């Protein structure tokens, strides 16, 4: 995992070698795999990220082909090497992080969020192939969506967190929780079907910006994949218990109303959504094992089983 701790002075000096009028360099956080700073080049507002995963930045660049009014993806201006790793500079978009919204603000933003999900569903995937996490060339490794979902148990699929399975097997109680969830996922495979759409995969985690109830940016496409368009809704709803202010917001009910309003039939809605939610939970458990976050492992495992056993999602 990337753990950078660059100072403002270091970043300012680096940016000065690339941009002629650098000012207002400020840290703006970052995710598990990168560190981010905002800055200005003259009047241009930009963001620079530093990380060890070059492919993530290349996918951000590739994702811009899907950008549109309801899918505001900031363009990437430059990618290169820095500080023994990589950097990417992209346009800055303003707004509050989706994660920081309270209940009323989230409800107000849902129409715009659903329009963004529609834009993902309608994205033209011509020239791409496969299911699962796609590479910058547009291709993904699995022949079917079912294969992609069921591979969540396979330690070799995503190299970034390899080794988690052996650690989990040394923890019998946690392993049984994972396996229970996996068995429920297997039982839903008949309903899943082969539906192939663009999926962002990580709408929480400071990756969506909202201003005045409208989505202003969707960033960090490193985990983007092809699969069922309900997967993004599943990921958003899986994490609701982690955001107490959202607990009174019926995101799934609002999604049903949205699809009815636009005349979109969604066959096997409940089963498909539940399958995706279980997958999200299993993937979260694998990640928490890899990072040795045992309390989070227990919470994500419990949430997975709650959803797996629910009569309604």
C-alpha positions, -999 to +999 in steps of 0.1 A: +000+000+000+012+035-009+020+056+022+034+089+009+040+119+032+053+146+009+054+181+023+040+212+006+075+225+001+085+193-017+054+193-039+057+230-047+093+225-058+083+195-080+054+213-096+077+243-103+096+221-127+064+213-147+043+245-144+054+281-148+031+298-124+025+275-094+008+289-063-016+280-035-003+244-031-024+227-004-029+191+008-064+178+001-060+143+015-061+112-007-071+076-006-054+044+005-032+044-026-024+081-032-017+115-018-034+146-033-027+184-034-046+212-049-027+240-066-030+268-092-011+273-124-019+309-130-057+310-129-061+273-136-073+252-106-056+218-107-051+187-085-019+166-084-019+131-070+011+110-061+010+072-059+026+039-068-002+027-091+004+041-126-026+022-140-050+041-118-040+074-134-041+058-168-076+047-162-086+082-150-073+094-183-091+067-203-124+073-184-126+108-198-139+094-230-172+087-211-175+123-198-207+142-203-231+166-186-243+139-162-209+122-159-185+150-150-151+134-152-122+159-148-097+156-176-062+144-168-036+168-182-003+151-174+010+117-160+046+110-152+072+099-127+079+117-094+094+108-060+102+073-071+066+067-080+040+084-103+019+115-104-011+128-123-024+163-128-060+168-135-085+197-135-100+206-102-138+205-097-154+220-066-181+207-043-186+187-010-176+151-008-207+128-011-195+111+021-199+144+041-235+151+032-262+149+058-295+132+052-315+161+036-285+170+014-281+134+002-319+133-006-316+165-025-286+151-045-302+117-053-318+129-086-284+141-099-267+109-086-292+088-104-287+107-136-250+100-132-258+063-128-279+065-159-250+080-178-228+051-166-254+026-178-257+043-212-219+046-218-207+034-252-185+004-245-176-002-282-140-014-286-139-029-251-143-065-239-148-087-209-162-083-174-146-071-142-119-045-136-108-031-169-072-021-178-064+012-195-067-004-229-104-010-222-103-048-217-113-068-187-103-103-177-135-123-171-157-140-198-189-135-177-203-113-149-210-144-129-173-154-132-163-119-120-186-121-089-176-156-079-139-147-082-141-126-051-129-157-032-098-160-054-067-145-038-049-142-071-074-120-090-062-086-077-025-085-071-027-054-049-040-074-019-026-108-026-021-129+006-054-121+023-068-155+018-041-173+038-045-148+066-082-153+066-079-191+067-059-187+099-089-170+115-116-197+115-145-176+129-139-148+103-134-174+076-168-190+083-185-155+081-169-150+047-179-185+035-215-180+046-217-149+025-201-166-004-226-194-003-254-169-004-237-152-034-235-186-052-273-192-046-281-159-064-262-167-096-292-179-116-308-145-112-277-124-119-276-127-157-250-113-181-254-076-181-225-055-192-223-018-184-197+007-172-194+006-134-174+031-114-173+008-083-162+033-057-187+062-054-180+065-017-146+074-004-144+111-014-148+102-051-180+121-058-183+159-054-217+176-049-225+213-052-261+227-048-275+192-051-257+184-084-228+161-091-198+182-101-171+155-103-167+117-103-130+109-098-107+079-091-115+053-117-089+029-106-114+003-095-138+008-125-151-023-142-178-037-165-208-055-151-243-050-138-253-013-136-269-021-102-234-027-088-228+010-081-262+013-063-252-018-043-218-003-033-235+030-023-262+012-002-239-013+014-220+014+033-251+033+047-245+020+083-211+037+082-228+071+076-253+076+105-268+107+088-279+086+059-299+060+078-332+077+073-327+080+035-343+053+014-318+051-014-331+018-028-367+031-027-357+063-045-338+042-071-369+021-078-390+053-082-364+067-105-363+037-128-401+036-129-402+073-138-378+069-167-397+037-179-368+013-173-376-022-164-351-038-141-357-076-141-348-095-109-339-061-092-338-075-056-317-105-064-292-087-086-288-059-061-284-083-033-258-103-052-238-071-058-241-061-022-228-094-010-199-092-034-191-057-020-192-071+015-169-100+006-145-077-012-145-054+019-137-084+041-108-094+019-094-059+020-098-056+058-079-088+062-051-076+040-049-043+059-054-061+093-083-039+103-100-065+125-128-043+138-138-033+103-136-069+092-162-078+118-184-050+108-182-057+071-188-094+078-219-087+099-233-063+073-227-088+045-247-115+063-275-091+072-279-083+035-275-119+024-303-130+047-326-101+041-360-107+025-357-073+009-326-052+001 
